[in-house]
């Protein structure tokens, strides 16, 4: 029983660790990029918006926003 509990705890820990390293869901990325587009409308064209979606889906919180116009989104790691 103790071994099963240890295995469960270890598996849960690694599952959470991997989830924290992943990107956003498509819905979360869309919400984030919609906010970006609203706040910085003149610098978020269609190409930048698609780049935003891709970056946040792939990198999540590690997506970096370059202060340029049009804005560029890159994974910082």
N, C-alpha and C positions, 0 to 999 in steps of 0.2 A: 504494500500500500504506500509506503514511504517513497519507494522508487517511482511509482506512478505519479505521485504528487510532485516530486522533483522534476520529472520529465515534463509534466504539464506546465509547471512554472517556467522552466527553461524554454519550452516551445512558445509560451505566451510572450515571454520577454523578447525573443527574437522576432516574433510576429509584429509586435509593437514597434520594435526598432526599425524593421524594414518598412512598415507603414509610415513612419515618421520621415523616412528618407525619400519617399516617393513624391510624385507630383500631385497636382490637383485633379479631381474628376473633371470631365468635360463641362459639367454644370458649374462647378466652382470656378473653373478657368473663365468661363463665359461671364459669370457674375463679376469677377475681378476685372476683366477686359472691358466690359460694358461701363464699369465705373471709370476706368482709365480713359475710355473714349469720351465720356461725358465731361470729365474734368479737363481733358487736354484735347478738345475736339479739333483744333486747327493742326495738331501734330500727329494725330492718330488716323492715318488714311487706311484704306482697306488692307494693304500689304502689311502695315504695322499691326493692325488688329489681328491678322492671321498669325503673325510672328508672336504676338502677345499670347494668343491661345496656345500655340505650340510650346512656348517657353513655360508657361504656368502648368500645362498638362505634364510636361516632362520634368520640370525642376521644382515646382511648387514654390515654397518660400525662398528658395535660393535663386529665383529668377531676378536678374538685375535689370534696371531700367536706365538706359543711357539718356542723358539729358541732351537730346538733339531733336531736330525737327526735320523729317518725321522721326518719331521716337523709335529706338531700337531696343529690343528685349533679348537678353542673353543669359544663359545659365552661368552663374558666378563660380561654380565649381567644376 
